[in-house]
Amino acid sequence: MPATLEVVCENEDCTLDMFELHYTYDMPDDVGVSDFECPYCDTTEELREVEL
């Protein structure tokens, strides 16, 4: 099953709480939260991976 990545935006001015990325099998193994930006506030620095 392809990997998923749950991400929290910690920007105080952003209204987005959490989102989940669903990868395909073609996604490189070294892709992480720093490769994405928040779809609401466009920040990359304030994204954090949710560790379960």
HUMO-V25139 format. One record per backbone hydrogen bond with DSSP energy under -0.5 kcal/mol. NH is the residue of the N-H (numbers start at 1). CO is the residue of the C=O. E is the energy in kcal/mol with one decimal. If there is no record, write none. Layout:
NH;CO;E / NH;CO;E
//
This chain:
5;21;-2.3 / 7;19;-3.3 / 8;48;-2.9 / 9;17;-1.1 / 10;8;-0.6 / 10;46;-2.9 / 14;11;-1.6 / 19;7;-2.5 / 21;5;-3.0 / 23;3;-2.4 / 23;21;-0.6 / 27;24;-1.4 / 31;28;-1.4 / 35;32;-1.9 / 36;33;-1.6 / 38;43;-2.6 / 42;38;-1.6 / 47;44;-1.0 / 48;8;-2.4 / 50;6;-2.9 / 51;49;-0.6 / 52;50;-0.6
//
